[in-house]
Amino acid sequence: MTPRWPRRRKGDDEAVPAAFDNTVPAPRHGSAESQQVTVGDGGVGAGRDVSHNAFGQGSQVVDNRQTHIHHTPREVTWPLEVGTVPGLASAFQPRSALRDQVDAARAQGSAAVLTQVLSGGGGVGKSQLAAAYAGEALRDGTDLVLWASAVEVQQVVTLYAQAAVLVAAPGTTGADPERDARALLSWLATTNRRWLVVLDDITDPTAIRGWWPASRTGSGWVLATTRLHDASLTGSGRRRVRVDVYTPVEAASYLRTRLTDDEAGHLLDDTVDELATALGYLPLALGHAAAYMLNQDLTCTRYLKLYNDSSRRLHEVLPEAADADGYGRQIATTLLLSLDAAQRTEPAGLARAALQVAAYLDPAGHPHALWNTPAVLAHLTAHRTPAPDAADDAPGVTAEEAEAVLRVLHRYALITNDRRQEPRAVRIHALTARAIRETTPVAAPARLAHATAEALLGMWPDPDVTHPGLAAALRTNTDHLHRHTSNHLLQHQVHPVLYRAGNSLLYAGLASAAVAYWDTLSDLSQQILGSDHLQTLTTRNNLAQSYWQAGRTSEAIAVHEAVLTDQERLLGPDHPQALTTRNNLATSYWQAGRTSEAITLLETVRTDRERVLGPDHPHTLTTRNNLAASYWQAGRISEAVTLLEAVLSDLERVLGSGHPDTLIARDNLAAMRRSAGS
């Protein structure tokens, strides 16, 4: 068995984060005519009313939001469409897997209530899915298809009252819309006629409560769409079906079909999948993007470059003028439509501040525990929108309030909050995040960056190798925070969380990723802080360590030697950072096979660390361990065994017998003894 050597884990815990301190490793290895168009989230003609047509012989229909219906049909001509079912968007995707969920939920319904609630964020295609079902019902000859915008309950009552007249529901007078609407509900509940009612874009579950249709004969079906994840929408036998973005295959298929159908197949290239990913598979965004590409004759590659340009805003790359499918709003407005309502919901005044924090983190998710950290709670307290009568000394935001605002944001489909998905329990769509960032005041990101960085740092386990999933989530969230906050984490000094993230890559053995990370951070540190700043020297030393771990020994040696020269010039040869660099340089010599140079340097580092730090300091023990490894590599087995026995004894005394470094040293000693035949 070949010895394996411990690695340092403490470098970024000091007041000025220290460099990663090496230890030597072992040498091993769309429909019929209509009366009214009132469409919600995803349909054509959103927010518009158009002229009404009469249904059936002798019938007259007017907009009874302004007057009453005085004539009722002498006979009913079936089938009927009340309220216009929106046409399907260009290149509409069938969404087979999602339809299977809806069909399964419908099959499980009772005879009394067959209601599915399609729930999801803005632009995911809820209304389009409902329109597909309604279109099929019309083609199937379903007797009544009623499409009602449910943004305001009075719109539903109006359509119900019109439908009651058209179907000659018993008790209908045409003089009292609410009474006629209830007559329709009674008719729906008892008729054997086949019917479908779509309640599109419910915004107030309480107001709609008394207007849910039912069918005691089993001949009817209700579909509802909403942005809300609200429990009251799924009571009384209603079943929720969550509608999310397209699958990757559906998103790419949409782009290919949309462009090809418009005789623009030349705009497709090998980045179509990458473009679909960048747009977060969001149907709304894909529709705007494809229309923009068609208008501007842009290939996928050229549009992707434009979209990824951080200086471009959403209204430029996904402009309202490219709204070919009639969504009716700018994309940012669509995505954030429910934010004002969330901001008014208790705990009031917190939704926007909380959403801003989430917008600067990884869309793939961050740990729920972040919202219990003092730094985030203090940030929410400072940026809460106060009530008009609030006291100046209002108490700070509590962890319970932070949890409550996450539930509010989840309820309004602005985030997803699901603790079953830890350590990525809190997620946000990338386009929602971008819309928030673009509407955040210019001064806010600096304060937000530091508060969130402190929260991430405070959650980081030490050592993090025993929590690989959490460590990976913290790394990606740190990366997103740094990338979206304009280097605010590098003003005046490198924020410690950046050291922790980089060293975490080293602990995890992700050498290539570590090289890229430290190379970028080193360049930024030199540009912002200067080449002689102590933290710039630290980042360069850690770059050398990542070279060393990646087996790029000559590059590691060159960087270590240059850093050591600068540290000794600026700090003196006995400064702890200079000693760390000398230790790391020696391990690079060791890795390069320059054993005698490694031994000479390590012997002086041991002496200096014992004098400066003391014989029991963990860094001193690291150097002694490395020296033993060098003796072993040089064939000085007896000296290596003797030294490592002493190191093990001191590790047990200082760190304890169960410490990872102690356990590794014990294994190394056993392997060394076997190698020596003793």
N, C-alpha and C positions, 0 to 999 in steps of 0.2 A: 504493500500500500504506500502510495506517495503522499508525503505531507501536504496539507493545504493550509494556507496562512491567513490569519484574520485580516479583515479590512476595517479601517476607521469609520465611525458612524457619527462623529460629533462636530464636524467642521463648521456647520452654519449655526451653531447655538450660541456663539460668543457675541458680545456687544457689537464688535465689528466681525462679521462672519468670516471665519477662517477658511483657508483653503482645505480642500479634501486631502486628508493625510493618508498616503498610501501605506499599505502593508504588502509585503511580497507574497504573491500566490505561490502555491506549490508548482513545480514544473510538471503539470498534467493538463493533463489535458483538461226628342218633337210632335196640327191637331184641329179639331172642329172649330166652327165659328164661336165667337165669344161675346160675353156681356161686359166683362170687366177684367182688366189685368191688374192684379195686386200681388206682387211677387216679393219674396224676401231675399235672403242671402245670395243665392246663386243664379236667379232666373233672369231671363230677358225682360226688359221693361221694368226693372226694379224701381219702385216708388212712383210709378205713373198710373193714371186712370185714363182709359180710352172710352170711346162711345159705346153704347149698349145696343144690342140687337134683340128683337122679340123672339121668343121661343114659342112655337106652337100657334095654331090658328086662333085668331081673336085675342091674342095676349099682347099686353103692352108692358114694357119694362123701362123704368127710369131710375135715376140714382136717388134712392130714398134716404140718403144722408141729408138731402135738401128738401125733399117732398115725400109724399106717400104714394104707394101703389093703390089705385082705385079699381083696377080691372083685374079679374082673375080668369084664367083660361077656362073655356067651356069644355075643352077636352085636352088631354096631355099627349103630346107627340114625343115618344121615346126614341132614342136616348136623349138625355139632356147634359149639357155642360154649363155649369154656372161658375162664373169667374174663369178667366182664361188660364188654361194650363200652359206654362211657358214652353217654348220650343227648346230642343236640346242644343247644347253648345256645339260648335264645330269640333269634329273629331272626338265626340263623346265616347268615353271608355265604358264598356259594359260593367266593369267592377264585379266580376263574377263572385269572388270570395265574399265581398261585402253583401251582395244580393243574397248569397246563401245564408248569411246571418239574419237578414230581414225575413227571408222565407221561413227559416227555422223558428224565429220568434213568432211569426204569424201562425205557423202550424201548431204552436204550443198554446195559443189563445183559447179562451172559453167562448161559448156561443154568445154570452152576454157582451163581452168586450173583446174586440180584435183591434188593438191599438199599438202601433210601434212609434216610438219617439226617436227620430234620427237626431243625434246630439253631436255637436262638434264645433270647432272654431270657425272663424270667418274664412270664406273662400275654399273650403274643403269639398264643396259639391253636394251638400245636403239637399238643397232645393232641386238640383239637377237629378239626383237619384229619385227623389219623390216625383219629379216630372216624368222620368222614364216610366215609373209604375203607372202614373196617371195616363200617359200616352198609350200605354199598353191596354189599360182599362177602356179607353175610348175606342181603340181599334177592336177590342173584344166585344163591344156592344154593351158594356156596363150601363145600366139604365140611368144612373145619375153619377156624374163626376163633378164634385164641387171643390174648387180651389179658392181658399180664402187666405188673404194676408192676415196674420195674427199679431202683427206688431202692436195694434190697438184692438181691444176686444170689441169696440163698436163696429169695426170693419167686419168682424166675424158675424155679429148680430145682423148687420145690413145684408150680407150675402145669404145668411140663413133665411131671413125674411123674404128675399127675392125668390129663393128656391122653394119656400113654402107655397108661394103663389103659383109658381110654375108646376109643381107636382100636385096642386090642389089638395094640400094637406088639410084634414078636417080641423075646423076652428080658425082657419086663416081668414082675416077680414081685409087686409091691406091697409088698415088704418093705424095699427099699433105694431111697429117693427119688432119690439121685444116679444110681444105676445105671439106674433107670427113665427118668430125664430123658435120659440118654445114648441109651437105646433109642429114645426119641422122636426125637432128632436123626437117628439112623440111618434111622428110618422116613420122616421128612420128606425126607431126601436122596434116597430111592429110590422113593417112592410116585408113582403117577400121579394121585392124588387132588389136587384143587385146595385150596390152603391159604393162609392169611395169618396170620403171627405179628406182633403188635405188642409191642415192648419199650418201654414208656412210662417216660420220665424216667430215663434212664441217668445215674447219678452217678459211677460208677467204671469207666472203660474197661478197666482192667487186670482187674478181677474178672469182667467180662462176657466177656472175651476168648474163653474156651473154650465159650461158650454161644450163639454166633451160628448160627442155622439156615442150611442150604444146600439147594439143590434141583438134583440132577444131571439131573433130567428136565425142568426148566423149568416145573413145575406150581405152584411155590410162590413166595411173595413175603414179604419182611420189611420192616416199617416200624419205625423207632426214633425216639424223641423224646429230646431232651437239651438242657440249657442249655449244654453244653460245646462249645467250638470246639477239639476235641482231634484231632490228626492220627491217633491210633491208632483213632479211630472210623471213619475212612474208608479204612483199609487193606483189603487182600484183596478189592478190587473194590467195596467199599461206596462209595456216593456221597452227599455231603452236599447238602442243599437248605436254604438259609438261609431261615428264617421270620422275617419282620419284622412290624411293625404293619400294620393295615389301610391301604389307600390312602385318600386323602381322600374319594373317592366311596363306598367301602365303609363308611367310618366314619359318614358322614352318612346313608347308606342304612340302616345298623344302627339309628341313633337313630330315624329316621322309622318303620321297620318295627316296632321294639320298642314304641314308644309307640302307634302306630296299632292294632297287634294287641291291645293292652290297652285299647282304646276310650278312649285319651287323646290323640287327635290335636290337641286344643285346646292341649296343652302345646308344640306345635311352633310356632316363629316364625322370623323371618328371621335369627336368630343361630345356627341349628343347625349351619351350617358352621363358624362361629367356635368353637362349643363343641367340636365334633369336633377342631378344631385345638388348642384349649387342653388337651384330654385326650391329646394326642399320638397320636391314632388308635389307642391301645392297647386291644385288645379287652376285657381285664380291666377297665380303668377305665371304658370305655363301658358295660359291663354293670352295674357298680356305680352309675354316675351315673344311668342310665336308671331303675333300680329305685328309687333315692332320689327322683328326680323324681316317679315314680308314687306313692310312699308319701306324699310331702309335697305333691303337687299343685303342683309348681313348673314354670313355663315354662322354656324354654331360657335366656331372658334373665335370669330371676331366679336360676336355678341357676348360670349363668356368673358373675354378680356374686358369689355366695356362694363359688364355687370360687376366684375370683381374689382374694378377701379374704386378704391375707397373714397376718392374725391367726388364720385357721382352719387347723387341721392336717388331714392326709390322713384320719385316722380319723373326722373330723367330716364332711367333704365326700364321702368315699367309704367309708361305714361298713360294717363286717362284716355288720350287720343287713340291708344291701341286697344281699347276696350271693345273688341269686335263682337263679343258675345253678350254685350248689354248688361254687365254687372251694375253699372250706374254710379260707381264711386271710384275715387282714387284708391289704390291698393292699400296704402297706409291707413286711410280712413276706414276701409273695410275691416282690416285686421284689428284695429283699436276701437271699433264702434262701441263696444260695451265697457270701455274703461271708465267713462264718466259715471255710469251706473255703479260700477264696482267702487269707485272713489266715494260715492255717497252711502255705500252699505257699511254697516258696523263691522269692524271698527273703522269708523269714517275717517277719511283723510290719509289713509295709509297705502291704498292700492297702488297709486302712481309711484311712490318712493320704493315700494317693494318690487314692483315690476321693473324699475330701473336697475336695481341690483341684479335681478335675474337676467336682464338683457345684456349685461357685460360678462356673463359667465357662459359656460359651455352649453349650447342648446341641447346636447345629448343628456344633460342632467348634472346636478350637483347634490351633495348630501343634505338631507333635511336638517341635520344638526347645525348647519350654518346659521339657521334662523334662531338658534338659541344662544349664539355667541354674544358677549358684551359689545363687541365692535359693531355688529349689525343692528343690535337693539338700540345702541346709541345713535347710529346713523338714521334709523327710522324715527327716533324721537326728534332729532334735529330737523328732519325734512318732512314731518307730518304736516299736512295742510290743516291749520287749526279751525275749529268751529268759530262762527262769528262771536259767540259769547264765551269762548274758552279763556280760562285764566292764564296769565303769563307764566305761572309756575306749575303748569300742568305736569302730572307725574310722567315718568318715562314709560316708553312702550315696554310691555312685559312679553315674556316668551309666549304666554297664552294668546296675547293679541297678535303677535307675529304669526302664530299657528293659524289664528282665525283669518288673518288677511290672506294667507296662502289658500285657505279653503274658499274665500271669496273669489280670488283670482282663478282658482280651479273651476268654481261654479259658473263663472262667466267665460270659461274656455280661453282664458288668456295664458294660462300655464296648465301643466298637468302635475298634480301633486299626489304621488302614489308611493307610500313608504315600502310597499312590496318590491319596489325597484331599486332599493338602496344598493350601492351608494350613489345612485343617480335618480333619486326620488323626485326631484323637482326639475321639470323640463319645460322648455319654451321653444316654439318654432323659430327657426333662424330668421325668417322674414318679420315675424312679430318683434323679435329682438332688435332687428335693424331699424324697424319703424320707430321703436321706442328710443333707440340711441339718437336717431335723427331729429327727434322732438325733445331731447333733453337739453336744458340750458348749457351753454358753453362752459360755464364755471363748475358745473356739477361733477364731471368725471374725475377731477383731481381728488375731491373729497371722497367720492365713492370708491375710487381706486384704492386709497389707503385703508379705508374702513373694511372693504371686502378682503384686501390682502391680509390685514390683521386677523380677520375671521378665519381665513384659510390656514394661515400659519398656526393659529391656536388650536386647530383641529388635527394637525398633522401628527400622526403617531411616530414615536421614536423607540425602536427602529421601525421603519415602515415596510420592511421586507416581509414582515409577518402579516401585513394587511395589503396584499397586492392590488385588490380591486379598489380599495379606498385610495391607495397611493396613486393609482393610475387616474382616478377621477379628480383628485386634487391637482395632479400635474396638468391635466387638460384644462381645468378651470383656471388655474394660474396663467396658463398660456393665453387663453381667451381674454382674461382680464387685462393682461399686459398688452396684448395686441390692440385692444379696443380703447385703451385709455391714454394713447399718445405719449408713451414713455413717462407718464407721471410717476411710475414706480422706480425711475432712475434719476429723479431730480434730487440733487444734493448728495444722495447716496443710493446705493443699490438696496432696494427693500429686501429684508432677509428672506421673504417668501420665494424670491427668485433664486437665491442660493439653495433653499430647501428643495425646490423643484428640480434644479439641475443635479444636485447630489443624489436625489431620489432615482434619477435615471442611472446614475453610476451604481447605486446599491442594487438596483434591479438587473444589472448586467446588460443594460441597453446601450452598448458602447457607441454604436453609430449615431443613435439619437442624441447621446450625450455630447459627442463631438460637435454635431450641428448646433446644439443648444448653447454650449459654452463658446463656440466660435462666434455666434451671433451676439451673445451677451457681452463678450469681450470687446467686439467692435463697437457696440453701442456705448459701453462704459468708457472706452477711449474717446469717442466722439463727444459725449455729454459731460463726463467727469474729468477727462484728461488722462494722458498716458501715465503720469506719475501719481495719480490718486491711489491710495492704498487698496481700495476695493477693485480698482482696475487690475492691480497686480494680483489680487486674489482670484479674479475671474480668469486671468491668464494662466495662473497656476492650475486651476481646475480644468482649463482646456488641455493643458499638458497631461493631467491625470487621465482625461478621457482618451487622449491619444494612446497613452500607456495601456489602458484597459482594452483598447481596440487593437492592440498589437502593433501600433504605428510608433515603434520605439524611437527611431531616429528623430521624428518630429517632436516626440515628448521630450527628448533630451535637449533639443535646440531651444524649445520654449522654456523649459526649466532653467537652463543655464542663463538665458536672457533675463528671466524674472529674478533669479538669484542676484545677478549683478545689480539690477535696479533696487532690489530690497536692501541689500547690504549698503548701497550708496545712500538710500533715503532713511533707512531704519537702523543700520548697524548690524554686524554679524550675529549678535546674540538675541535679536528680536525674535519672538516666537514664530512669526510668519516666515522669517528667513530660515529658521531651523526646520520648519515644516517643508519648505521648498528643498532644502538640502537633503532631508530624509527622502523626499519623493524623487529627487534627482538620483540618489543612490539606488533606489529600486528600479529606475529606468536603466542605469548601468547594469544592474543585476539581470534584468530582462534581456539586455543586449549581449549578455555573456561577458561583460567587462567586469568579472568578479572581483579582481584585485582592487580596481578603482572603487567598486561598491563597498568592499570591506574597509578600505582606508577612510572613505567618507563617512561610513556609518559609525566607525569607532570614534571619530571626532564629534559626530552628532550626538552619540550616546553620552560622551563626556560633557558636552555643552548642555544637553537637556537635563542631565542629572544636576548640573550646577545651577542652571537657570530655573528649571521647573521642579526639580526634586526627583529623587529616584523612584517614587511611587506614582508619579503623574502618568496618566494613561498614554500620553504621547511618548514619554520615556520608555514605557513598557513596549510600545509599538516598535521603537527603534531597536531595542534589545532583541525583540522577536525577529526583526528583519536581519539583524546581524547574525543571529543563529542560522537563518536560512542561507545567508551568504557563505558562512563557514561550511555548511552542509554541501552547497553547490561546489565549493572549492575542494571538497574531499576531506576537510578537516572535521571528520565525523565526531570525534571525541569532544572537541571544543563545542561543536554544535549541540551535542546532547547535554553537556554540562550547563551551557548557557540557557538552553530551553527549559531544563529542569528548574533552574532558578527563576526564570520568567514565569513558569507555571505556578510555582509556589507563591510568588508575589501577586499574580493575577487572582489566585484563590483567596488570598488575604485581602486584597484591595477591592476586587470586583465581586467576589463570591464564586463558589464552585459551580453555580448554575448559569453564570453569565456566558453569552455566546462566545466572547473572546476566550474565556477560560476553557470552554468545551473544545474549541478549535485547537487551542494550544495543546490540550491533553491528547487529542487525536494525532496531532502532528508529532508529538513526542513519541507516541506509540509506534507510529510509522517509521520514525527515524531510528528507533531502537531495532525494529525488525530489519531495516535496511542495513544496520550495522551488525546484524546477527547476534544481538545480545538480548 
